[in-house]
Amino acid sequence: MIFKAAVLQIKSVSRAYDQNIKTITDKMTEARKNNADILLLPECFVTGYDLTISNEQALTETDIQPLCDKAGKLGIGLVATALTRGKISPQNSAYVIGKDGRILMKYSKVHTCDFADEKVLESGTEFSVCDFDGVKIGIMICYDREYPESARILMLRGAEIILVPNDCESMRPRLQALSTRAYENMCAVAMANPNGSNAGNSCAYSPVCWDKNGECIDNTLLLADAETEGLFYAEFDMDIIRSYREHEMMGNTFRRVSAYKDLLDDNIEYPFVRDGQKH
């Protein structure tokens, strides 16, 4: 079974909702013609990454219904991203839309960048996994991927593929981290980032890091350059991935969880104390 992800590397336009939705629907059509199962967007694509938005101006599920309708008509999935309405303040969210146009899951970014403009946002509270056409998909958004616990929890909740809407620069260490997240959790990973100088580098990684003879192999399935705009594709062979997960020793195999208690301690000490930290 091949699961094919279309990864969009393009900048959206802040507050130009109709224009951004047209871009998405055009790219959904293109991706479907290329037999993709799902289209992954960069972070906050529908609204643009514009944090001056009020909670009343942020989007609701009703506002993304045209994308659901298009997904159902075309028979392609979509990870739709936007600033969405929270209880008090906007959230940075991703909707996983199935091939039938139903919303399978809404995920709101847990690790908001509270050291920067995102401190005005309302953080999500948990990581979730959904069943997409027989494949277990988890989502983490941009800064979430800086913390290994994000991918680890998604793996523990059953994720086979982790999709990452992203919008940032200085990608080299982030690419290395995503490759490592795939390796250590035995989960496939794909990331969409807007194109631009010192940006782009949309990517995908397989969890399979050595062959049946124990020889190391490159787990990179996709690595775009920084500047090129458009769709890129990554194919995940789920039969190979699932066989690998059944036999190899990463993921949740020989972990010694009794030694991990400090991971749940929210005390922060020097040199990691920063302004604006939240627990």
SULBELKA-V731329 format. One record per helix or strand of 2 or more residues. SS is the DSSP state (H for helix, E for strand). FROM is the first residue (numbers start at 1). TO is the last residue. Records with the same first field share a line. If there is no record, write none. Layout:
BEGIN
SS: FROM-TO / FROM-TO
END
This chain:
BEGIN
E: 2-9 / 38-40 / 77-84 / 91-97 / 103-108 / 129-132 / 135-139 / 161-165 / 188-192 / 203-205 / 220-223 / 230-237
H: 17-33 / 61-74 / 117-120 / 142-146 / 148-156 / 172-185 / 238-247 / 257-259 / 261-264
END
